[in-house]
Amino acid sequence: MPKLKSNRGAAKRFRATGNGFKHRGTARNHILTKKSTKRKRQLRGVIGVAKVDCPAITQMLPYAD
């Protein structure tokens, strides 16, 4: 059987953890001058993916364990 291909867009955005997936928050790439320091600080770090979205990501990333 041939290997399944990973969705390359999803591979760049999501990482597997022990009990799901994590991703970086949005709105942190450009036009940062008009955003408040508090808003930018709260957008730092990674966020867990909702459980309802995990099956779709698992389908896009078949070998993410």
All heavy atoms as TSV, in Angstrom:
chain	resi	resn	atom	element	x	y	z
A	1	MET	N	N	0.838	-1.188	0.000
A	1	MET	CA	C	0.000	0.000	0.000
A	1	MET	C	C	0.884	1.253	0.000
A	1	MET	O	O	1.888	1.304	0.696
A	1	MET	CB	C	-0.873	0.031	1.252
A	1	MET	CG	C	-2.029	-0.931	1.230
A	1	MET	SD	S	-3.228	-0.576	-0.051
A	1	MET	CE	C	-3.845	1.002	0.461
A	2	PRO	N	N	0.468	2.275	-0.744
A	2	PRO	CA	C	1.232	3.518	-0.708
A	2	PRO	C	C	0.993	4.254	0.606
A	2	PRO	O	O	-0.024	4.051	1.281
A	2	PRO	CB	C	0.673	4.298	-1.894
A	2	PRO	CG	C	-0.684	3.750	-2.103
A	2	PRO	CD	C	-0.618	2.300	-1.704
A	3	LYS	N	N	1.956	5.098	0.940
A	3	LYS	CA	C	1.816	5.902	2.152
A	3	LYS	C	C	0.835	7.042	1.904
A	3	LYS	O	O	0.688	7.520	0.780
A	3	LYS	CB	C	3.167	6.469	2.560
A	3	LYS	CG	C	4.152	5.425	3.003
A	3	LYS	CD	C	5.451	6.084	3.386
A	3	LYS	CE	C	6.475	5.047	3.776
A	3	LYS	NZ	N	7.767	5.668	4.103
A	4	LEU	N	N	0.169	7.476	2.975
A	4	LEU	CA	C	-0.727	8.620	2.882
A	4	LEU	C	C	0.076	9.911	2.964
A	4	LEU	O	O	1.080	9.980	3.672
A	4	LEU	CB	C	-1.739	8.581	4.030
A	4	LEU	CG	C	-2.697	7.414	4.044
A	4	LEU	CD1	C	-3.502	7.421	5.328
A	4	LEU	CD2	C	-3.616	7.479	2.852
A	5	LYS	N	N	-0.364	10.922	2.243
A	5	LYS	CA	C	0.303	12.215	2.298
A	5	LYS	C	C	-0.316	13.060	3.395
A	5	LYS	O	O	-1.531	13.061	3.593
A	5	LYS	CB	C	0.162	12.957	0.969
A	5	LYS	CG	C	1.045	12.416	-0.129
A	5	LYS	CD	C	1.014	13.356	-1.316
A	5	LYS	CE	C	2.008	12.914	-2.358
A	5	LYS	NZ	N	2.023	13.844	-3.511
A	6	SER	N	N	0.531	13.802	4.080
A	6	SER	CA	C	0.059	14.758	5.072
A	6	SER	C	C	-0.366	16.030	4.370
A	6	SER	O	O	0.211	16.415	3.352
A	6	SER	CB	C	1.167	15.104	6.072
A	6	SER	OG	O	1.530	13.989	6.816
A	7	ASN	N	N	-1.368	16.692	4.903
A	7	ASN	CA	C	-1.747	18.017	4.418
A	7	ASN	C	C	-0.671	18.991	4.874
A	7	ASN	O	O	-0.473	19.193	6.072
A	7	ASN	CB	C	-3.115	18.384	4.983
A	7	ASN	CG	C	-3.595	19.727	4.521
A	7	ASN	OD1	O	-2.939	20.739	4.741
A	7	ASN	ND2	N	-4.764	19.743	3.891
A	8	ARG	N	N	0.074	19.587	3.941
A	8	ARG	CA	C	1.242	20.387	4.295
A	8	ARG	C	C	0.853	21.664	5.025
A	8	ARG	O	O	1.593	22.149	5.881
A	8	ARG	CB	C	2.060	20.717	3.043
A	8	ARG	CG	C	2.594	19.495	2.325
A	8	ARG	CD	C	3.203	18.440	3.260
A	8	ARG	NE	N	4.384	18.923	3.923
A	8	ARG	CZ	C	4.885	18.435	5.057
A	8	ARG	NH1	N	4.283	17.429	5.665
A	8	ARG	NH2	N	5.961	18.926	5.594
A	9	GLY	N	N	-0.311	22.221	4.713
A	9	GLY	CA	C	-0.760	23.409	5.431
A	9	GLY	C	C	-1.039	23.096	6.890
A	9	GLY	O	O	-0.676	23.862	7.782
A	10	ALA	N	N	-1.662	21.950	7.140
A	10	ALA	CA	C	-1.958	21.545	8.510
A	10	ALA	C	C	-0.680	21.176	9.260
A	10	ALA	O	O	-0.560	21.438	10.451
A	10	ALA	CB	C	-2.930	20.367	8.513
A	11	ALA	N	N	0.281	20.588	8.552
A	11	ALA	CA	C	1.533	20.189	9.193
A	11	ALA	C	C	2.301	21.394	9.714
A	11	ALA	O	O	3.020	21.305	10.705
A	11	ALA	CB	C	2.389	19.405	8.211
A	12	LYS	N	N	2.151	22.543	9.042
A	12	LYS	CA	C	2.837	23.763	9.470
A	12	LYS	C	C	2.113	24.450	10.624
A	12	LYS	O	O	2.700	25.266	11.320
A	12	LYS	CB	C	2.951	24.731	8.294
A	12	LYS	CG	C	3.837	24.207	7.182
A	12	LYS	CD	C	3.715	25.061	5.949
A	12	LYS	CE	C	4.422	24.388	4.781
A	12	LYS	NZ	N	4.194	25.071	3.517
A	13	ARG	N	N	0.833	24.150	10.814
A	13	ARG	CA	C	0.038	24.873	11.796
A	13	ARG	C	C	-0.219	24.102	13.093
A	13	ARG	O	O	-0.476	24.722	14.123
A	13	ARG	CB	C	-1.312	25.244	11.176
A	13	ARG	CG	C	-1.209	26.336	10.165
A	13	ARG	CD	C	-2.502	26.506	9.398
A	13	ARG	NE	N	-2.465	27.676	8.549
A	13	ARG	CZ	C	-1.891	27.727	7.354
A	13	ARG	NH1	N	-1.298	26.652	6.866
A	13	ARG	NH2	N	-1.901	28.826	6.645
A	14	PHE	N	N	-0.198	22.785	13.046
A	14	PHE	CA	C	-0.572	21.980	14.202
A	14	PHE	C	C	0.541	21.038	14.605
A	14	PHE	O	O	1.267	20.524	13.759
A	14	PHE	CB	C	-1.832	21.153	13.898
A	14	PHE	CG	C	-3.017	21.995	13.510
A	14	PHE	CD1	C	-3.431	22.050	12.186
A	14	PHE	CD2	C	-3.703	22.725	14.448
A	14	PHE	CE1	C	-4.505	22.826	11.812
A	14	PHE	CE2	C	-4.788	23.508	14.090
A	14	PHE	CZ	C	-5.189	23.564	12.769
A	15	ARG	N	N	0.666	20.802	15.916
A	15	ARG	CA	C	1.620	19.832	16.455
A	15	ARG	C	C	0.852	18.902	17.386
A	15	ARG	O	O	-0.003	19.337	18.150
A	15	ARG	CB	C	2.736	20.521	17.246
A	15	ARG	CG	C	3.652	21.382	16.408
A	15	ARG	CD	C	4.637	20.547	15.613
A	15	ARG	NE	N	5.439	21.364	14.715
A	15	ARG	CZ	C	5.184	21.568	13.436
A	15	ARG	NH1	N	4.114	21.032	12.891
A	15	ARG	NH2	N	5.972	22.302	12.688
A	16	ALA	N	N	1.192	17.625	17.321
A	16	ALA	CA	C	0.526	16.645	18.178
A	16	ALA	C	C	1.080	16.722	19.587
A	16	ALA	O	O	2.272	16.952	19.792
A	16	ALA	CB	C	0.727	15.249	17.609
A	17	THR	N	N	0.214	16.552	20.567
A	17	THR	CA	C	0.601	16.461	21.971
A	17	THR	C	C	0.136	15.108	22.489
A	17	THR	O	O	-0.388	14.297	21.734
A	17	THR	CB	C	-0.034	17.594	22.793
A	17	THR	OG1	O	-1.450	17.463	22.749
A	17	THR	CG2	C	0.358	18.964	22.268
A	18	GLY	N	N	0.293	14.890	23.763
A	18	GLY	CA	C	-0.112	13.617	24.338
A	18	GLY	C	C	-1.595	13.356	24.260
A	18	GLY	O	O	-2.027	12.213	24.134
A	19	ASN	N	N	-2.401	14.405	24.294
A	19	ASN	CA	C	-3.855	14.208	24.298
A	19	ASN	C	C	-4.566	15.158	23.334
A	19	ASN	O	O	-5.580	15.753	23.661
A	19	ASN	CB	C	-4.421	14.381	25.714
A	19	ASN	CG	C	-4.035	15.707	26.321
A	19	ASN	OD1	O	-3.322	16.480	25.700
A	19	ASN	ND2	N	-4.497	15.976	27.523
A	20	GLY	N	N	-4.003	15.334	22.146
A	20	GLY	CA	C	-4.651	16.186	21.150
A	20	GLY	C	C	-3.630	16.929	20.307
A	20	GLY	O	O	-2.562	16.410	20.007
A	21	PHE	N	N	-3.975	18.160	19.953
A	21	PHE	CA	C	-3.112	18.986	19.129
A	21	PHE	C	C	-3.004	20.378	19.728
A	21	PHE	O	O	-3.867	20.797	20.502
A	21	PHE	CB	C	-3.675	19.101	17.708
A	21	PHE	CG	C	-3.652	17.812	16.944
A	21	PHE	CD1	C	-4.725	16.943	16.980
A	21	PHE	CD2	C	-2.550	17.460	16.192
A	21	PHE	CE1	C	-4.710	15.754	16.287
A	21	PHE	CE2	C	-2.512	16.278	15.487
A	21	PHE	CZ	C	-3.589	15.414	15.540
A	22	LYS	N	N	-1.950	21.088	19.352
A	22	LYS	CA	C	-1.779	22.471	19.767
A	22	LYS	C	C	-1.498	23.313	18.528
A	22	LYS	O	O	-1.063	22.798	17.497
A	22	LYS	CB	C	-0.637	22.615	20.764
A	22	LYS	CG	C	0.717	22.235	20.226
A	22	LYS	CD	C	1.797	22.369	21.275
A	22	LYS	CE	C	3.148	21.963	20.706
A	22	LYS	NZ	N	4.235	22.120	21.672
A	23	HIS	N	N	-1.771	24.612	18.622
A	23	HIS	CA	C	-1.502	25.520	17.514
A	23	HIS	C	C	-1.209	26.905	18.056
A	23	HIS	O	O	-1.526	27.220	19.199
A	23	HIS	CB	C	-2.682	25.562	16.537
A	23	HIS	CG	C	-3.885	26.283	17.086
A	23	HIS	ND1	N	-4.150	27.601	16.792
A	23	HIS	CD2	C	-4.877	25.881	17.910
A	23	HIS	CE1	C	-5.263	27.970	17.412
A	23	HIS	NE2	N	-5.715	26.937	18.103
A	24	ARG	N	N	-0.596	27.725	17.231
A	24	ARG	CA	C	-0.280	29.098	17.611
A	24	ARG	C	C	-1.506	29.968	17.377
A	24	ARG	O	O	-2.263	29.752	16.426
A	24	ARG	CB	C	0.881	29.588	16.757
A	24	ARG	CG	C	1.363	30.977	17.113
A	24	ARG	CD	C	2.575	31.355	16.282
A	24	ARG	NE	N	2.793	32.785	16.373
A	24	ARG	CZ	C	3.307	33.535	15.437
A	24	ARG	NH1	N	3.681	32.980	14.307
A	24	ARG	NH2	N	3.459	34.819	15.603
A	25	GLY	N	N	-1.695	30.960	18.220
A	25	GLY	CA	C	-2.823	31.860	18.071
A	25	GLY	C	C	-2.722	32.707	16.825
A	25	GLY	O	O	-1.646	32.895	16.254
A	26	THR	N	N	-3.842	33.250	16.375
A	26	THR	CA	C	-3.869	34.089	15.185
A	26	THR	C	C	-3.559	35.537	15.551
A	26	THR	O	O	-3.448	35.895	16.718
A	26	THR	CB	C	-5.252	34.032	14.519
A	26	THR	OG1	O	-6.223	34.467	15.470
A	26	THR	CG2	C	-5.575	32.626	14.080
A	27	ALA	N	N	-3.420	36.375	14.539
A	27	ALA	CA	C	-3.250	37.826	14.674
A	27	ALA	C	C	-1.913	38.212	15.299
A	27	ALA	O	O	-1.840	39.183	16.044
A	27	ALA	CB	C	-4.409	38.426	15.473
A	28	ARG	N	N	-0.851	37.476	14.990
A	28	ARG	CA	C	0.460	37.800	15.558
A	28	ARG	C	C	1.532	37.985	14.484
A	28	ARG	O	O	2.720	37.915	14.779
A	28	ARG	CB	C	0.913	36.691	16.508
A	28	ARG	CG	C	0.294	36.754	17.868
A	28	ARG	CD	C	0.923	37.810	18.714
A	28	ARG	NE	N	2.316	37.498	19.000
A	28	ARG	CZ	C	3.179	38.313	19.552
A	28	ARG	NH1	N	2.810	39.528	19.863
A	28	ARG	NH2	N	4.412	37.937	19.783
A	29	ASN	N	N	1.151	38.194	13.225
A	29	ASN	CA	C	2.135	38.255	12.158
A	29	ASN	C	C	2.449	39.666	11.679
A	29	ASN	O	O	3.598	39.996	11.425
A	29	ASN	CB	C	1.680	37.412	10.966
A	29	ASN	CG	C	1.812	35.941	11.249
A	29	ASN	OD1	O	2.723	35.529	11.948
A	29	ASN	ND2	N	0.888	35.140	10.748
A	30	HIS	N	N	1.455	40.511	11.509
A	30	HIS	CA	C	1.708	41.848	10.974
A	30	HIS	C	C	0.669	42.806	11.526
A	30	HIS	O	O	-0.264	42.412	12.221
A	30	HIS	CB	C	1.681	41.825	9.440
A	30	HIS	CG	C	0.376	41.386	8.866
A	30	HIS	ND1	N	-0.565	42.242	8.395
A	30	HIS	CD2	C	-0.151	40.150	8.716
A	30	HIS	CE1	C	-1.609	41.569	7.962
A	30	HIS	NE2	N	-1.392	40.296	8.156
A	31	ILE	N	N	0.857	44.081	11.245
A	31	ILE	CA	C	0.018	45.175	11.762
A	31	ILE	C	C	-0.026	45.099	13.295
A	31	ILE	O	O	-1.093	45.123	13.908
A	31	ILE	CB	C	-1.395	45.162	11.149
A	31	ILE	CG1	C	-1.350	44.958	9.648
A	31	ILE	CG2	C	-2.104	46.480	11.430
A	31	ILE	CD1	C	-2.715	44.832	8.989
A	32	LEU	N	N	1.138	45.011	13.897
A	32	LEU	CA	C	1.217	44.880	15.346
A	32	LEU	C	C	1.238	46.228	16.045
A	32	LEU	O	O	1.042	46.287	17.261
A	32	LEU	CB	C	2.465	44.071	15.723
A	32	LEU	CG	C	2.476	42.627	15.223
A	32	LEU	CD1	C	3.816	41.975	15.505
A	32	LEU	CD2	C	1.360	41.830	15.839
A	33	THR	N	N	1.474	47.313	15.319
A	33	THR	CA	C	1.600	48.620	15.971
A	33	THR	C	C	0.278	49.109	16.529
A	33	THR	O	O	0.253	49.785	17.556
A	33	THR	CB	C	2.154	49.654	14.976
A	33	THR	OG1	O	1.342	49.646	13.805
A	33	THR	CG2	C	3.575	49.340	14.609
A	34	LYS	N	N	-0.830	48.770	15.893
A	34	LYS	CA	C	-2.123	49.254	16.378
A	34	LYS	C	C	-2.711	48.359	17.474
A	34	LYS	O	O	-3.708	48.716	18.079
A	34	LYS	CB	C	-3.112	49.385	15.229
A	34	LYS	CG	C	-3.493	48.093	14.568
A	34	LYS	CD	C	-4.603	48.273	13.544
A	34	LYS	CE	C	-4.131	49.032	12.337
A	34	LYS	NZ	N	-5.144	49.053	11.263
A	35	LYS	N	N	-2.096	47.213	17.723
A	35	LYS	CA	C	-2.589	46.306	18.760
A	35	LYS	C	C	-1.932	46.653	20.083
A	35	LYS	O	O	-0.740	46.942	20.144
A	35	LYS	CB	C	-2.298	44.851	18.385
A	35	LYS	CG	C	-3.077	44.418	17.150
A	35	LYS	CD	C	-2.659	43.093	16.639
A	35	LYS	CE	C	-3.386	42.825	15.327
A	35	LYS	NZ	N	-2.690	41.888	14.499
A	36	SER	N	N	-2.701	46.598	21.134
A	36	SER	CA	C	-2.182	46.973	22.451
A	36	SER	C	C	-1.186	45.924	22.953
A	36	SER	O	O	-1.210	44.762	22.538
A	36	SER	CB	C	-3.326	47.120	23.455
A	36	SER	OG	O	-3.897	45.870	23.735
A	37	THR	N	N	-0.337	46.357	23.863
A	37	THR	CA	C	0.650	45.456	24.448
A	37	THR	C	C	-0.035	44.297	25.158
A	37	THR	O	O	0.408	43.157	25.074
A	37	THR	CB	C	1.541	46.226	25.429
A	37	THR	OG1	O	2.068	47.358	24.761
A	37	THR	CG2	C	2.672	45.364	25.925
A	38	LYS	N	N	-1.126	44.599	25.847
A	38	LYS	CA	C	-1.861	43.551	26.559
A	38	LYS	C	C	-2.406	42.500	25.588
A	38	LYS	O	O	-2.325	41.297	25.845
A	38	LYS	CB	C	-3.010	44.172	27.342
A	38	LYS	CG	C	-3.863	43.168	28.086
A	38	LYS	CD	C	-4.983	43.845	28.845
A	38	LYS	CE	C	-5.856	42.824	29.551
A	38	LYS	NZ	N	-6.949	43.489	30.285
A	39	ARG	N	N	-2.941	42.977	24.479
A	39	ARG	CA	C	-3.510	42.055	23.490
A	39	ARG	C	C	-2.426	41.153	22.896
A	39	ARG	O	O	-2.618	39.940	22.762
A	39	ARG	CB	C	-4.189	42.869	22.398
A	39	ARG	CG	C	-4.889	42.060	21.343
A	39	ARG	CD	C	-5.666	42.982	20.451
A	39	ARG	NE	N	-6.058	42.338	19.209
A	39	ARG	CZ	C	-6.528	42.981	18.150
A	39	ARG	NH1	N	-6.653	44.281	18.172
A	39	ARG	NH2	N	-6.869	42.316	17.068
A	40	LYS	N	N	-1.272	41.737	22.571
A	40	LYS	CA	C	-0.179	40.945	22.004
A	40	LYS	C	C	0.384	39.963	23.018
A	40	LYS	O	O	0.725	38.826	22.685
A	40	LYS	CB	C	0.922	41.873	21.492
A	40	LYS	CG	C	0.520	42.653	20.255
A	40	LYS	CD	C	1.655	43.471	19.713
A	40	LYS	CE	C	1.855	44.725	20.514
A	40	LYS	NZ	N	2.791	45.667	19.863
A	41	ARG	N	N	0.464	40.379	24.267
A	41	ARG	CA	C	0.972	39.501	25.323
A	41	ARG	C	C	0.048	38.305	25.518
A	41	ARG	O	O	0.508	37.179	25.709
A	41	ARG	CB	C	1.117	40.299	26.626
A	41	ARG	CG	C	1.719	39.514	27.773
A	41	ARG	CD	C	1.953	40.384	28.989
A	41	ARG	NE	N	0.727	40.948	29.510
A	41	ARG	CZ	C	0.433	42.252	29.520
A	41	ARG	NH1	N	1.270	43.129	29.014
A	41	ARG	NH2	N	-0.699	42.690	30.016
A	42	GLN	N	N	-1.240	38.528	25.467
A	42	GLN	CA	C	-2.185	37.436	25.667
A	42	GLN	C	C	-2.265	36.491	24.471
A	42	GLN	O	O	-2.776	35.384	24.590
A	42	GLN	CB	C	-3.571	38.008	25.986
A	42	GLN	CG	C	-3.612	38.647	27.357
A	42	GLN	CD	C	-4.948	39.281	27.683
A	42	GLN	OE1	O	-5.717	39.607	26.780
A	42	GLN	NE2	N	-5.214	39.460	28.958
A	43	LEU	N	N	-1.725	36.921	23.335
A	43	LEU	CA	C	-1.702	36.056	22.156
A	43	LEU	C	C	-0.443	35.208	22.081
A	43	LEU	O	O	-0.290	34.416	21.169
A	43	LEU	CB	C	-1.804	36.909	20.884
A	43	LEU	CG	C	-3.170	37.517	20.600
A	43	LEU	CD1	C	-3.071	38.530	19.479
A	43	LEU	CD2	C	-4.180	36.434	20.273
A	44	ARG	N	N	0.467	35.374	23.034
A	44	ARG	CA	C	1.687	34.559	23.040
A	44	ARG	C	C	1.369	33.106	23.373
A	44	ARG	O	O	0.330	32.796	23.941
A	44	ARG	CB	C	2.660	35.075	24.104
A	44	ARG	CG	C	3.438	36.280	23.708
A	44	ARG	CD	C	4.445	36.594	24.788
A	44	ARG	NE	N	4.765	38.015	24.767
A	44	ARG	CZ	C	5.071	38.737	25.832
A	44	ARG	NH1	N	5.105	38.177	27.027
A	44	ARG	NH2	N	5.359	40.015	25.714
A	45	GLY	N	N	2.324	32.253	23.059
A	45	GLY	CA	C	2.189	30.859	23.454
A	45	GLY	C	C	1.333	30.058	22.503
A	45	GLY	O	O	0.984	30.495	21.408
A	46	VAL	N	N	1.003	28.859	22.919
A	46	VAL	CA	C	0.226	27.948	22.085
A	46	VAL	C	C	-1.114	27.655	22.745
A	46	VAL	O	O	-1.281	27.789	23.952
A	46	VAL	CB	C	0.990	26.628	21.838
A	46	VAL	CG1	C	2.212	26.865	20.976
A	46	VAL	CG2	C	1.377	25.971	23.130
A	47	ILE	N	N	-2.063	27.273	21.912
A	47	ILE	CA	C	-3.429	27.022	22.348
A	47	ILE	C	C	-3.789	25.593	21.967
A	47	ILE	O	O	-3.386	25.107	20.912
A	47	ILE	CB	C	-4.399	27.998	21.647
A	47	ILE	CG1	C	-3.964	29.442	21.886
A	47	ILE	CG2	C	-5.825	27.786	22.113
A	47	ILE	CD1	C	-4.620	30.428	20.955
A	48	GLY	N	N	-4.525	24.928	22.809
A	48	GLY	CA	C	-4.989	23.587	22.479
A	48	GLY	C	C	-6.126	23.633	21.480
A	48	GLY	O	O	-6.942	24.554	21.477
A	49	VAL	N	N	-6.195	22.648	20.615
A	49	VAL	CA	C	-7.269	22.550	19.633
A	49	VAL	C	C	-8.490	21.931	20.302
A	49	VAL	O	O	-8.360	21.020	21.131
A	49	VAL	CB	C	-6.804	21.685	18.437
A	49	VAL	CG1	C	-7.939	21.417	17.474
A	49	VAL	CG2	C	-5.652	22.354	17.729
A	50	ALA	N	N	-9.666	22.414	19.962
A	50	ALA	CA	C	-10.897	21.879	20.525
A	50	ALA	C	C	-11.049	20.409	20.160
A	50	ALA	O	O	-10.655	19.972	19.073
A	50	ALA	CB	C	-12.098	22.674	20.018
A	51	LYS	N	N	-11.594	19.633	21.074
A	51	LYS	CA	C	-11.749	18.187	20.868
A	51	LYS	C	C	-12.587	17.878	19.633
A	51	LYS	O	O	-12.359	16.885	18.953
A	51	LYS	CB	C	-12.406	17.546	22.094
A	51	LYS	CG	C	-11.538	17.562	23.325
A	51	LYS	CD	C	-10.372	16.629	23.176
A	51	LYS	CE	C	-9.519	16.627	24.426
A	51	LYS	NZ	N	-8.240	15.968	24.225
A	52	VAL	N	N	-13.568	18.728	19.327
A	52	VAL	CA	C	-14.440	18.473	18.188
A	52	VAL	C	C	-13.684	18.623	16.865
A	52	VAL	O	O	-14.073	18.038	15.857
A	52	VAL	CB	C	-15.671	19.408	18.243
A	52	VAL	CG1	C	-15.297	20.842	17.976
A	52	VAL	CG2	C	-16.759	18.940	17.315
A	53	ASP	N	N	-12.577	19.370	16.853
A	53	ASP	CA	C	-11.793	19.561	15.631
A	53	ASP	C	C	-10.686	18.518	15.464
A	53	ASP	O	O	-10.098	18.418	14.380
A	53	ASP	CB	C	-11.163	20.950	15.618
A	53	ASP	CG	C	-12.212	22.046	15.553
A	53	ASP	OD1	O	-13.247	21.834	14.896
A	53	ASP	OD2	O	-11.990	23.116	16.154
A	54	CYS	N	N	-10.382	17.760	16.485
A	54	CYS	CA	C	-9.277	16.802	16.430
A	54	CYS	C	C	-9.455	15.716	15.367
A	54	CYS	O	O	-8.473	15.363	14.710
A	54	CYS	CB	C	-9.049	16.188	17.800
A	54	CYS	SG	S	-8.211	17.321	18.925
A	55	PRO	N	N	-10.652	15.161	15.137
A	55	PRO	CA	C	-10.769	14.151	14.080
A	55	PRO	C	C	-10.401	14.680	12.698
A	55	PRO	O	O	-9.780	13.970	11.904
A	55	PRO	CB	C	-12.246	13.735	14.148
A	55	PRO	CG	C	-12.658	14.023	15.531
A	55	PRO	CD	C	-11.885	15.234	15.939
A	56	ALA	N	N	-10.744	15.925	12.398
A	56	ALA	CA	C	-10.403	16.498	11.097
A	56	ALA	C	C	-8.897	16.664	10.961
A	56	ALA	O	O	-8.321	16.389	9.902
A	56	ALA	CB	C	-11.104	17.837	10.923
A	57	ILE	N	N	-8.240	17.101	12.031
A	57	ILE	CA	C	-6.787	17.286	11.982
A	57	ILE	C	C	-6.096	15.929	11.906
A	57	ILE	O	O	-5.103	15.767	11.197
A	57	ILE	CB	C	-6.315	18.092	13.196
A	57	ILE	CG1	C	-6.926	19.488	13.146
A	57	ILE	CG2	C	-4.800	18.189	13.232
A	57	ILE	CD1	C	-6.695	20.310	14.379
A	58	THR	N	N	-6.622	14.948	12.594
A	58	THR	CA	C	-6.054	13.599	12.529
A	58	THR	C	C	-6.132	13.045	11.110
A	58	THR	O	O	-5.227	12.348	10.660
A	58	THR	CB	C	-6.800	12.666	13.497
A	58	THR	OG1	O	-6.738	13.220	14.803
A	58	THR	CG2	C	-6.186	11.288	13.517
A	59	GLN	N	N	-7.191	13.369	10.395
A	59	GLN	CA	C	-7.320	12.928	9.013
A	59	GLN	C	C	-6.318	13.648	8.114
A	59	GLN	O	O	-5.772	13.059	7.185
A	59	GLN	CB	C	-8.736	13.166	8.524
A	59	GLN	CG	C	-9.041	12.529	7.181
A	59	GLN	CD	C	-10.506	12.636	6.819
A	59	GLN	OE1	O	-11.277	13.302	7.502
A	59	GLN	NE2	N	-10.885	11.976	5.742
A	60	MET	N	N	-6.060	14.927	8.399
A	60	MET	CA	C	-5.098	15.676	7.599
A	60	MET	C	C	-3.653	15.299	7.915
A	60	MET	O	O	-2.768	15.411	7.055
A	60	MET	CB	C	-5.283	17.184	7.816
A	60	MET	CG	C	-6.548	17.731	7.201
A	60	MET	SD	S	-6.620	19.510	7.267
A	60	MET	CE	C	-7.185	19.786	8.934
A	61	LEU	N	N	-3.404	14.842	9.150
A	61	LEU	CA	C	-2.059	14.453	9.589
A	61	LEU	C	C	-2.094	12.998	10.026
A	61	LEU	O	O	-2.129	12.699	11.225
A	61	LEU	CB	C	-1.610	15.354	10.735
A	61	LEU	CG	C	-1.580	16.849	10.442
A	61	LEU	CD1	C	-1.261	17.634	11.700
A	61	LEU	CD2	C	-0.581	17.157	9.355
A	62	PRO	N	N	-2.101	12.064	9.094
A	62	PRO	CA	C	-2.337	10.659	9.456
A	62	PRO	C	C	-1.252	10.033	10.326
A	62	PRO	O	O	-1.528	9.083	11.041
A	62	PRO	CB	C	-2.416	9.954	8.099
A	62	PRO	CG	C	-1.728	10.846	7.148
A	62	PRO	CD	C	-1.915	12.229	7.668
A	63	TYR	N	N	-0.024	10.548	10.273
A	63	TYR	CA	C	1.071	9.920	11.035
A	63	TYR	C	C	1.478	10.719	12.255
A	63	TYR	O	O	2.492	10.441	12.862
A	63	TYR	CB	C	2.267	9.674	10.125
A	63	TYR	CG	C	1.893	8.792	8.952
A	63	TYR	CD1	C	1.823	9.300	7.667
A	63	TYR	CD2	C	1.598	7.447	9.149
A	63	TYR	CE1	C	1.464	8.492	6.605
A	63	TYR	CE2	C	1.229	6.639	8.100
A	63	TYR	CZ	C	1.165	7.162	6.818
A	63	TYR	OH	O	0.795	6.359	5.774
A	64	ALA	N	N	0.695	11.714	12.631
A	64	ALA	CA	C	0.985	12.497	13.833
A	64	ALA	C	C	0.522	11.688	15.039
A	64	ALA	O	O	-0.647	11.404	15.209
A	64	ALA	CB	C	0.264	13.840	13.788
A	65	ASP	N	N	1.453	11.287	15.857
A	65	ASP	CA	C	1.109	10.463	17.026
A	65	ASP	C	C	1.132	11.220	18.287
A	65	ASP	O	O	1.739	11.955	18.750
A	65	ASP	CB	C	2.038	9.263	17.109
A	65	ASP	CG	C	1.789	8.291	15.972
A	65	ASP	OD1	O	0.633	8.126	15.585
A	65	ASP	OD2	O	2.767	7.706	15.493
